[in-house]
Amino acid sequence: MNSSFKRSFRIAPALLAITTLNLAACSSTPDRGDEPPRGGDRQDRPARTSGTFIQPAALLFADMDSNKDKVTTRDELMAGVQAEWESFDRNPSAITFASWSVRALGSTDANPTFMSFDRDFNGVISKSEWSEQFDTLFTRLDKDGNGALERSEMIVAFAAPQGRRQQGGERGERGERGGGRGGGGRPPR
């Protein structure tokens, strides 16, 4: 067997796994419960609010705080990254990573994803790829650059867009161009 065939044969299972996960994600639909259908009258819906969230990687970094002082230092990061790496019995493939992602980050859809680690696209994550990705994420979150992550640096705040609700008027009422109450028409230009 030639080497390119062997490489293709080795990468094929990882590509199949990634494709399968993507298809499963694309084919699922969220449970909407009693929510009104999209495109209907949106005046009954509550207004968007501002808030905060924590990135899944930050959850992992917070867990690496070995002395529990609510600050994760670069030394704690390196020890935590090493401990997470040792939880694998070999270089993780997409399937192995998916299992780890659910356990450590809460979901296979959480960032960082397998593809963000696998920089050379060979279907497995090397120890250097693993360490470099966590170092990059840590540096990105360390806003003051002091080599330590405080809880406030791990939180991301956001503000809801401040759009106007239109009642009646030119765009609020559908009419002339086949819009009617059921929607389906083109918006005015």
N, C-alpha and C positions, 0 to 999 in steps of 0.2 A: 504494500500500500504506500502511496506517496504521502508526503507530509501534509499537503493541502487537504487531501481527503480525510486524513486523520483529524486535522483541526476542525473541519466541517462536521465530522462525526461527533466530536467532543462538544461543539457549540450547539448542535441541533437540540438536545434536550432542554437546554436553558432557554433557547428561543421558543420552543414549544410551550414551556411553562409560562414564559412572559406573555405570549400570545393568548394562552388559555386564560390567564388572570385578567388581561385586558378585555377579552370578549365577555367574560363573566361580569366585569364591572360595567361594561357598556350595555349589557342586556338587562341588568337589574333596574327596577324603577323604585323610587322611594315611596313609602306608605304615606299617603297624603291625609288620611283620616277624613275629618269633616271640613277640610280646607276647601274654599270655593275654587272652581276651575280657573286656570290662568286666563287672562284676557277679559275676564268679566268685570263687573263693577268693583273697583278696588277701594271705594270709599269706606267699606265696612271693615277693612283690614286695619290693624293697629299700625301706627307710624313706626318707622325704624328708629332704633335707639343707638346710642354710642355704647362702647364697652371695651373690655380687655380680654385677651386670651393668651395662652402660653403655647409656644411651639412644642411639638412632641419631642424634639431633640433637647429642649430645655428641661422637660420632665426627666429625661435620662441624666442630664447634667446635675439637676437637683438631687437625684438619687446617688450620685457619685460623691456628694458632700460627706466624706467619711467621718469628720469630727462633729457634724451636725450643728455647725455655727451659722448656717443659712448662707454661706458663701462657698462657692466651688472654685478652688484654686487650680492653676495649671498642673501642679503636682497631683492633686486629687483627680483631675481629668485624666492624666496619663495612667494612673493606677486603675481608674475605672474603665478606661478604654482597653487596657490590657486584660482586666478581669472579664469584660464582655467578649473579647476576642477568644479567650480561653474557654468560653462556654461552647464554642464550636469544636467539633472533633477534627475538622479539616477546613480548608478554605471554603467559605460558604458560597453555595450556588443560589440561584433565585429562589428555589423551593426552600432551602434551609434558611435563607434570609427572611422569607415571608413568615415562617414560624417565629423567628426571633423578633421580627417587627411587631407582630401581634402581642407577644409577651412584653417586650421592652417599651414600645411606643404606643400600643393600644390598637393598632390597625395596620393592615397591609398597605393602606392608602396614605399612611402618615409619612411625613418627610423627616429624615432623609430616606429616599427610596433606593432600591437596589441599583438603579442606573446611575444615581449620583455617586455611588461608591465605585462601581465598576468602570473606571476611567479608560481602560484599554479594551473594553467591550469583548473580553474573552469568556464571559459567562460565569466567572467566579471572582470573588473579592480577595485580593492579597492583603497581607498584614499591613504593608505600607499604604495601600489604598484606604484601608480601614482607618488607620491612624491619621493620615493626611486629611480625610474628610471631616473627622471629628475636630481636628485642630482648626480647620477652616470655619466650621460652624461655631466653635468656641470664640474664635477671633471676631467673627461677625457679630456675635451677641455681646461681646465685651466692649460696650460703647465707650467707656472711658479709657480703655487700653491699659488697665493696671494689672492684667494677668489674673484677675479674679472675677467671677460672675456673681453678682448680688442678685437677689430675687427681683429687684426692680428692673434689672437689665434683661431678665428673661421674659418679662411681660410685654406684650405688644398692645398698645392702645389704638383704637380706631374710632372714627366719628362717622355716623351715618350721613349719606349725602343729603343735602338740604334742598330738595326739590320742592316745587310748588304742587299742591293738589289743585286740579282744575275742576271746577263745578260748572257745568254748562259751558257757554261760550264756544269759541271756534273749534277747539279740539275736544272739549269735554262731552259734547253731544255728537253722536254719530248720526249722520243724516244723508245728505245728498248723494254721496258716491257709493251707495250700496252697503253702507256700514250697518244701519239699523241697530237694534238692541242686541242682536246676536253676534255682532262683530263680523269679521271676515272681510270687511272692506279695506281699502288702502287708506292710510292716514293722509290728511290734506297736506299739500306742499306749500 
